Amino acid sequence: MSRVRFVMLAIAVAATTSAAFFWPITYSTGIAPWTFTEEQRAYRDRFFGSHVERPLNEGQEMRPRW
């Protein structure tokens, strides 16, 4: 077996093993990990900014000012 095939096989085995190990850990709680409580959602909106897009005033498009 050539070295390239051996490395590809080793990477595939490692990816499969890690997926098989972390899948039950991630989904064992029974709830989706991407769901947030209202408190967490409010904190995220304060930190990253609201997901609501604000209207652009005239001249505020994303273009250079030169």
ABEGO torsion letter per residue (X at the ends): XBAAAAAAAAAAAAAAAAAAAAAAAAAAAGBBAABBBAAAAAAAAAAAEBABBBBBBBGABBBBAX
